[in-house]
Amino acid sequence: METTRETVEEYLSRGGAIKQLPSALPPKKPAPALTAVSAPEKMPKEEGDLPPGWMPPKKGTKFPITPRMHEQIRLAYQTNTDKGAIRALAKRLGLPRWRVTRYAISQCWVMKRKKEPLWTDKEVAIMKKWAYLSPEGIRLKLKAAGYSRTATAIAIKRRTSKARSQISGESASSLAACMGVGKHVILRAIREGKIKAQSGCNRSGRYQTYHIKQKDIRRYLIDYISEVDVRKVDKYWFVDTLTGE
């Protein structure tokens, strides 16, 4: 069925009425307010002011140092002198030992150490007696006598006191070089009792070393001259040893 659209005049002619328009248009809905974009949160500060020298860690740092860690590391390096204190601190903070050490270096912090006590006359005498040994060997000799010294302190004291210049004798290796033979020849003579030697240990404290006094070398050369190949020995050393000069 085809529909026709009547005009306004036709609508009014057949009695149609126009409804009253509203007195006011409905208010427009307010535009939605723009929400502010929140800035990225900054790292929260810990209690109190930030300690001097602390810098926020770079992005991506595997082991970041917080202000509280900064203060604990500083106090440990400036007040603590106990052995293993830094290792214990690193474990308590959940950081590797190397991270704590490098951070202290970047802050120019140095671990305080107890000052070495003065050397007693007995300690110096023991050190000079065993001066031909390594610092670790001398440390063991001092420990057996009831004294505690580090290998570094012993090396410094031996150098400043010129104890090695007062040593009279040779090691097994140097005696072998002077006689022009292998070291095993000298070691065999020591084991057989032909050469009297004092035993010690090397730097690590694991291997045995020997020191032979000058008088014992001379005694060996005289008593066992038949075993010495005079063509191989150092002639100047040989003459000096036999004449006692």
C-alpha positions in Angstrom: 0.0 0.0 0.0 1.4 3.3 -1.1 1.5 5.9 1.7 1.3 9.7 1.0 2.8 12.4 3.2 0.2 15.2 4.1 1.3 18.7 4.3 1.0 21.0 7.4 -2.0 22.8 5.7 -3.9 19.6 5.2 -3.2 18.5 8.7 -4.5 21.8 10.1 -7.5 21.8 7.8 -8.8 18.6 9.2 -8.5 19.9 12.8 -5.0 18.9 13.8 -3.3 20.9 16.5 0.4 21.8 17.0 1.7 20.8 20.5 3.4 23.5 22.5 7.2 23.5 22.3 9.1 23.3 25.6 10.0 26.7 27.0 13.6 25.8 27.3 15.8 23.3 25.7 17.2 20.6 28.0 20.6 21.5 29.3 23.5 20.0 27.4 25.4 17.3 29.2 28.7 18.5 30.5 31.7 17.3 28.7 33.7 14.6 30.5 36.5 16.1 32.6 40.0 15.3 31.4 41.8 13.0 33.9 45.3 14.1 34.7 48.1 11.6 33.8 49.8 10.7 37.0 53.6 11.1 37.0 55.8 8.0 37.6 56.3 7.3 41.2 59.7 8.3 42.6 61.7 5.9 44.7 60.3 6.5 48.3 62.7 8.1 50.6 63.6 6.2 53.8 63.3 7.7 57.2 65.3 10.8 57.8 67.3 12.8 55.3 69.3 11.1 52.6 72.9 10.5 53.7 75.6 12.5 52.1 77.4 10.8 49.2 74.5 8.5 48.3 73.3 8.6 44.7 70.2 7.0 43.3 71.2 3.8 41.5 71.1 3.7 37.7 68.3 2.0 36.0 68.9 -1.7 35.6 71.4 -1.9 38.4 71.4 -5.5 39.5 72.3 -4.9 43.2 71.1 -1.3 44.0 72.3 0.3 47.2 69.6 2.0 49.3 70.3 4.9 51.7 70.1 2.6 54.6 72.5 0.2 53.0 74.8 3.2 52.3 74.9 4.1 56.0 75.5 0.6 57.2 78.4 0.1 54.8 79.9 3.4 55.8 79.8 2.6 59.5 81.3 -0.8 58.9 84.3 0.6 57.0 84.9 3.5 59.4 84.3 1.8 62.8 84.6 -1.9 62.4 88.0 -3.7 62.6 86.9 -7.3 63.1 88.1 -9.9 60.5 85.2 -11.0 58.3 83.0 -8.0 59.3 82.4 -7.0 55.7 81.5 -10.5 54.6 79.0 -10.8 57.4 77.6 -7.3 56.5 77.2 -8.3 52.8 75.3 -11.5 53.8 73.1 -9.5 56.1 72.2 -7.0 53.4 71.7 -9.7 50.8 74.5 -8.4 48.6 77.6 -10.1 47.1 80.8 -9.4 48.9 82.3 -7.8 45.8 79.4 -5.4 45.5 80.0 -4.0 49.0 83.7 -3.7 48.3 83.3 -1.9 45.0 80.8 0.5 46.5 83.1 1.3 49.3 85.9 2.0 46.8 83.6 4.3 44.8 83.0 6.2 48.1 86.7 6.3 49.0 86.1 4.4 52.2 89.0 2.4 53.7 88.7 -0.4 56.2 90.3 0.5 59.5 92.9 -2.0 60.7 94.3 -2.5 64.1 97.9 -1.2 64.4 100.5 -3.9 64.6 102.1 -4.1 68.1 105.8 -3.4 68.4 108.1 -6.3 67.8 109.7 -7.8 70.9 113.4 -8.8 71.0 112.4 -12.5 71.1 110.2 -12.1 68.0 113.1 -10.4 66.2 115.5 -13.2 67.2 113.2 -15.9 65.9 112.6 -14.0 62.7 116.4 -13.6 62.1 117.1 -17.2 63.0 114.6 -18.4 60.3 115.1 -15.5 57.9 116.0 -17.8 55.1 112.4 -19.2 55.1 109.5 -17.6 53.4 107.3 -15.1 55.3 104.7 -17.9 55.7 107.3 -20.3 57.1 108.5 -17.6 59.6 104.9 -17.0 60.6 104.5 -20.7 61.5 107.7 -20.6 63.5 106.5 -17.5 65.4 103.1 -19.2 65.9 104.8 -22.2 67.4 106.5 -19.9 69.9 103.2 -18.3 70.8 103.4 -15.1 68.7 100.9 -14.0 66.0 102.1 -12.0 63.0 100.9 -11.8 59.5 103.1 -12.9 56.6 103.0 -9.3 55.3 104.2 -7.8 58.6 107.0 -10.4 58.7 108.1 -9.6 55.1 108.3 -5.9 55.9 110.2 -6.5 59.2 112.6 -8.8 57.5 113.3 -6.3 54.8 113.7 -3.3 57.1 115.9 -5.2 59.5 118.1 -6.6 56.6 117.9 -10.0 58.2 118.5 -11.9 54.9 121.8 -10.2 54.4 123.0 -11.8 57.7 122.2 -15.3 56.5 125.2 -17.5 56.2 124.6 -20.5 53.9 122.7 -21.7 50.9 119.4 -23.4 50.0 119.3 -26.8 48.4 118.6 -25.2 45.0 121.4 -22.6 45.3 123.9 -25.1 46.5 123.1 -27.4 43.6 123.7 -24.4 41.2 127.0 -23.6 42.8 128.1 -27.3 42.5 126.8 -27.6 39.0 124.5 -30.6 39.8 120.8 -31.2 39.9 118.8 -30.4 43.0 118.0 -34.1 43.5 121.7 -34.7 44.2 121.7 -32.3 47.1 118.4 -33.7 48.5 119.7 -37.2 48.3 122.9 -36.2 50.3 120.6 -34.5 52.9 118.5 -37.6 53.3 121.6 -39.8 53.6 123.0 -37.6 56.3 126.0 -36.4 54.4 124.8 -32.8 54.5 123.4 -31.3 57.7 120.5 -29.0 56.8 117.6 -27.2 58.5 114.2 -27.9 57.1 111.4 -25.4 56.7 108.5 -24.7 54.4 107.8 -22.6 51.4 105.4 -19.6 51.1 102.3 -21.8 51.0 103.4 -23.8 53.9 102.9 -27.1 52.0 106.3 -28.0 50.6 109.6 -28.6 52.5 112.6 -26.4 52.0 116.2 -26.7 53.3 118.8 -24.3 54.5 122.4 -25.4 54.7 124.9 -23.4 56.8 128.2 -22.4 55.4 130.2 -24.5 57.9 128.1 -27.6 57.0 128.7 -27.0 53.3 132.5 -26.8 54.0 132.3 -30.0 56.0 130.6 -31.8 53.2 133.1 -30.6 50.6 136.0 -31.8 52.7 134.5 -35.2 53.8 133.1 -36.1 50.4 135.4 -34.5 48.0 135.5 -37.6 46.0 131.8 -37.1 45.1 132.4 -33.5 44.0 133.1 -32.9 40.3 135.5 -29.9 40.5 135.1 -29.4 36.8 131.4 -28.4 37.3 131.6 -26.3 40.5 131.9 -22.5 40.5 135.6 -22.1 41.2 135.4 -18.8 43.0 132.6 -20.0 45.3 134.5 -23.3 45.8 137.7 -21.5 47.0 135.8 -19.0 49.2 133.9 -21.9 50.9 137.0 -24.0 51.6 139.0 -21.0 52.9 136.1 -19.7 55.0 136.1 -16.2 53.4 
